[in-house]
Amino acid sequence: MAAALAGALLLAGCAGRDYRPVADTPVRIGPPYKVRGVTYVPAADPRYDELGYASWYGNESGNQTANGERFRPKGISAAHKTLPLPSYVEVTALTTGRTILVRVNDRGPFARGRVIDLSRGAADLLGMRVAGGGAVRVRRVDPPARDAARLRAGKPASERPTVSGRVLENLRAQLAAGERAGLVAR
């Protein structure tokens, strides 16, 4: 009896949320917003390409994302401070050259030096969950319709080619130069 009552209360709590269906329209840019005294200005930048650091999050299962969807930790999604919601990015781990496609459907990360927060599923694919994150390149892309559909369903997109060692060396050097110049925070 107690277990049935607890289950009913749990379901009633979930029923109160009005999640938006997972879809690629409408795309929302949103107005500028402030978090901890910092103003962020969302923008549609089709040439977005940034080096920095990623972290991951996954304990918020069932929470609502910034675009109204239900957060799925095992899905292949991410949070970004300014990209339109939703949008798609290619994330490359600068330690391994492994590259994946990710669907951005949330806002964040708001920790210093972080350019993207990956879901647990995305962090697993990049091999950075155990480390908690790592250096990355984040580049906005328009994926093939099949890959976008797979990501909307919480599944990985088609495998991407691994970045060559020479390109990785160049990206790491650019990141280090940005850190020395104070343009990239660690």
N, C-alpha and C positions, 0 to 999 in steps of 0.2 A: 504494500500500500504506500509506504513512504517513498519507495523508488518510483512508483507511478506518479505520485504527486510531484516529486523533484523533476521528473522528465517533462511533465505538463508545464511546470513553471519555466523550465528551460526553453521549451518550444514557444511559449507565450512571449518570452523575452525576445526571441528571434523574430517572431511574427510582427513585432512593432517596428522593425526596420523596413524602410521602403527603398530597396536597392534598385539602381538603374540597371537595365539589361546591358550585357556586354556588347557594345557596338562601336563602330568607328565613326558614327555620326550621331549628333553633331560634334564637330571639333570645337573645343572651347579654349580660348586663349586666356580670358579672364583679366580683371583689372589688377593694377599693382596691389601688393599686400605687404604687411609688415610682420616679421617674426623676430622677437628678441631685439627690437630696435633697428633691424636691417630691413630695408625695403627691397622687394623683388618685383621685377617688371616682366611678366610673361610676354613672349613675342613669338611670332611665326618666323623662324629663321631656317629656311630649307638647307642652308649651308653650314649649320651648326656642326662643329668639330672641335672637341676640347680634350685636353689631357689633364688628368688629375687622379683623384683617389675615389674608389668605390667602397661602400660598406654594404651590409645586408640586414634585412629585418624580416622577421617571420613570426613573432609572438603575437601579432595583432590579428590572428585568424578571425574572420567574420566581421572585422571592422569595415567601415565604409571608406572607400578611397575618395580622393578629392573630386573625382568625376562621378561619384555616386555608386560605383560598382562595389560588390562584395570582395574584400581582399582575400586572395587564395595564396597562402605561403608557398605551396608547391608549384604554383603557376610560374610562368616565365614573364614577369612584369617588373616594373621599377617605378621609383619616385624621382622626379626632377623638379628643380625650383622654378624654371621658366618656360620649358617647352610646352606647346599646346597639348591639351588632354583630349583624346589620346593621341599619341604619336609613336613612331617606331625608331629605334636606334640600334646601331651595331655597336656592341661593347667588346673591346679587345683587351684581354689581360696582358699587361706588358711583361709579366714574368714568363709566360708560356707561349704567347702568340695566339692562344685559343680565342676565337671570335664567335659570338652568338648574336642572334637578333632578339630584341626585347621590346615589349609593348609598355610604354609609359602611360600610367593611369592614375598617378598620385603625385602629391607635392612633397618635397623634401630633397635631400637630407639637409638638415639645418645645423649640422655639426661642422665646425671649421675645417676647411680643406677637402670636403667631400663634394664631388660633382654629381654623383648618382647613388641612390640606395637601391640595391637589387633585392628581389624576393629571394627567399631561401632556395627555390627551384633554380633561379638564374645563377645564384652564387654557386650552387652545386655544379651546374653545367660548366661554369668557368673555372671550377676547381679552387675557389677562394672562400668557401664557407668555413673551413677549419681555421684558416688564418684570420677570419673576420673581415677581410677585404683586401684591397691591394691597388696598385697603380693600374690605370686603365686609359684607353682612348674611347671616347663616346662620340659617335658620329650619327647624325640624323639621316635616315634612309626611307625610301618608299619600297617596301618589300613586295614580292609577288603576292597576288591575291591568296594563293594557297598557303603561303607562310603566315600572312596576316590572319587567316581563318584559324590556323593551328594555334597561334598565340592567343587569339580571343578565347579559344577553348581551353587555355591553360597548358597547352602542349608545346614542346620545343619546335621551332621552325627547322627547315632543312639545314643540314650541317654546312657551315661556312668554311672556306679554306683557312688554314692556319697562316698567320703572317710570317714572312721569312725572317730569319735571324738578322739580316742586314737592315730591314725596315724596322724591326724591334729595337736594334741598337740606335737608330736615328730617333725613334720616338722617345726612348729613354733619355737620350741626350737632350732632346727638346724639353722634356719634363724637368730634368735637372737644371737646365738653363732658366726655365720659368721659375723654379724654386729659388735659385740664386738671385734672380731679379725681383723677387717678391711678388710675382704675378700668380704663382701657384702656392697655396698654403698646404702644408702637410698635416 
